[in-house]
Amino acid sequence: MPLVVRMLFGGALFRAAERGDVRAIRRLLDRGRDPNAADRHGFTALHHAALNGQAEAVGVLLEAGSEVDAVTRDGQTPLQLASANAWPDVVELLLAAGAPSIVPALLAGLWPAKDRLTRWGELDDAQRRVLRALLEALRPGEDAPASDEALVALAQSVALPRGG
């Protein structure tokens, strides 16, 4: 299907994904909507769901064959969008679906976590869960540190090259 046609017919699916309307997503997919159709910015329904923290919608779209590493025109993946917006349930789903190829780059630019520690003294629970999920994807089976300072330091050590 040509890109213009895919974009026109993707609108309802994008809106359903943004809202987390799983029933509408399933209905649209059953009617033949392409889960990998992209809008004019390159966002797929999975990007829209991930950006808005719609974990159940993300799961349905992944089951329907959405590309977990789809990239927008400006180079963003669903995992980047979910991580930057601290949606841990979505991050965990995307990682489980095979999205960890960009984890070091994500950790390098996340939030920036170090500035948040300086200003507020700690990460919130969602940020902490996202960092732990990303670190677990890189180091399966290893426990992440308990303190926020140690967690951020480990994330930065994984993400940033030595001496850089």
N, C-alpha and C positions, 0 to 999 in steps of 0.2 A: 504494500500500500504506500503511495507517495507520502512524503513528509507532511505536506499541507493538509491532506485528507486525514492523516493520523492526528495532527494537531487539532483539527476541527472536531473530530469525534472523541478526542480525549478529554474535553472540557468537563463533562459530567463525571467522568472517572476521577479527574483531579480534584474536583469539589468534594466528591464522596470521600476520597482519601484524606483530604484536609480535615474534614469533619469527623473522620473515623466511622463513617456510616458503612459498616461491614455488609449489611444486607444489600445496600445499593451497589456496593463494589461487586459482590457476588453476582447480582442480577446483571450488571453491565458486562462482567466477564463472561457470564453464561450466554449473553447475546453477541459475543464475538469481539468485544473491545480488546484491544492489544494492551497488555499490562506494561509494555515497554514503549508505548507511544510517548512522545515528548512534546512539551509546549515550546513556544518560541524561544525560551531561555534554556531549553534542554532539560528541564525538570520533568521527570516521569512521575507517575502516581506514587511510586515508592519514595521519591524525593519529597513530595508534598506530605505524605503520611509521616515520614521521618522528621521533617522540619517541625511538624505540629505535635509530635509526641504520641501519635496514634498507633500504639503497639499492636493492638488486635488487627488493625488495617494492614500494618506492615507484614504481619504473619500471613494474612490471606493473600496479599500481593506476592509474597515470596513463594507461597505454595502454588500460585498461578503462573510462576515462571518469570517474575520480575528480575531483572539483572541487578544483583546486589552491588556491583561495582560500576553501575551506570554513572556517567560523568556529565554535568551540566556544561553549558558553553563557557562558563568561567572556572571550570575544573573542580566542581564540588561533587562529592559522592553523598549518598544517603547517610553513611556513617559519619562523615564530617559534619553534616547538618545536625544529626541527632546528638553528637558529642558536644558541639559548640553550644547547643541549647540545653545541655544536661538532661537528656531523656534516657536514663539508664536502662529501662526495660527495652526500649527500641535499640539501643547500642548492643545490648546482650543478644537480641534476636538477629541483628545484622552480623555480628561476629560469629554466631553459631551457624549462620548461612554461608560463611566463608569470606567475610569482608576484611580480614586483618592485614591485607597487603599494604595499607597506608598507615598503620598504627604508629610507627615512629614519627612520621610527619605530623600526625594529629597531636601526639603528645608534645611535640616541640611548640605548637602554636595554640594549645588549648587554653582558653578563656582570657587572659593569662593567669594561671593558677597562682603563681608566685606573688603577683600583685594583689590578688584577693587575700592571700595570707597576711600580707603586710598591712592592708587596710582594715580587714575585719577579724583577723586572728584565726580564722578557720574556714574550711570549705563547708558548703552545705552538704546534706546527705546525698542529694542527687549527683553533685559534682564528684564526691568521694566514690560513689558507686560506679560512675563512668570511668574515672581513673583506674579503679581496681579492675574493671572489666577489660579495659584496654591493655593493662599490664598483664593480666591473666592470659590474654590472647598471645602475647609475646613470650610469656614464661609460664606455660601450663604447669599446674601443680605446685608452684611456688606461692607462698603466702605473701601478700602485700603488707607493708609496714602498718602499724597501728596508728601512729601519729600522722597528722596532716603534713607536718614539715617533712617527715621522712618519706611519706607517700609522694609528695611533689618532687623531692630531691631524687627519688628513684625514677620517677617519670622523666625528669629532665636528663638524668644520666643515660637513660635508654634512648632518649630522643636526640640528644645533642652529641656530636662527635667530641672525643677527648681533645682538650686543648683548644676547643672552638668556643 
